[in-house]
Amino acid sequence: MLYFNLGDFVIHPKRPEWGLGQIQSIVGMNVTVNFEHVGKQMINCALITLDVVPQSQRQSKTS
């Protein structure tokens, strides 16, 4: 079971240079994320655990 919802903000733990990403779609374990610096990426959450960014930290990351 996935631990986030549509619209949540995440960071790819192995690709922090991609920047902040927002969950666009969830189909099974495949998640489409729109990242600041690389655009939309399909992530298989069976292989990669995305880090959810709490709202309190989002403002400091996007400033």
Buried (B, 14 or more C-beta within 10 A) or exposed (E): EEEBEEEBBBBBEEBEEBBBBBBBEBEEEEBBBBBEEBEEBEBEBEEEEBEBBEEEEEEEEEE
